[in-house]
Amino acid sequence: MQRLRIVGAALATITLLGTVTACGSDHSSASSDKTVVVKITVENGDITPKGDRIKVGAGQPIDLVVTADRAGSLHMHSDPEQEFAYDKGTKTFPITIDRPGVIEVESHDPPQIIVQLEVR
């Protein structure tokens, strides 16, 4: 009888540890709800960043924050493709990407890949 109690206590402990681990996993996925901010600077004909890869979760909010000394536009190779026009100053473009993959955000003037959003 005592052996059954020990086995029962061990199973209860294993079950409890499994539950705690699952809660830990849920907590890490909750952080994917946090907005990723991508700062883009356009100054004197130069754009930064220059092709950085940023990991984001599928459906995670992303803010493309453009600070520019002139008007221009960004092009995003998503499905559907998107274009974001900006004026001189600072403008924020809130986006989300639902499908996993790598999405390029680029400029045509000057032609360059600004960031690659690696969606998981």
Secondary structure, 3 states (H helix, E strand, C coil): CHHHHHHHHHHHHHHHHHHHHHHHHHHHHHHHHCCEEEEEEEECCEEECCCEEEEECCCCCEEEEEEECCCEEEEECCCCCEEEEECCEEEEEEECCCCCEEEEEEEECCEEEEEEEEEC
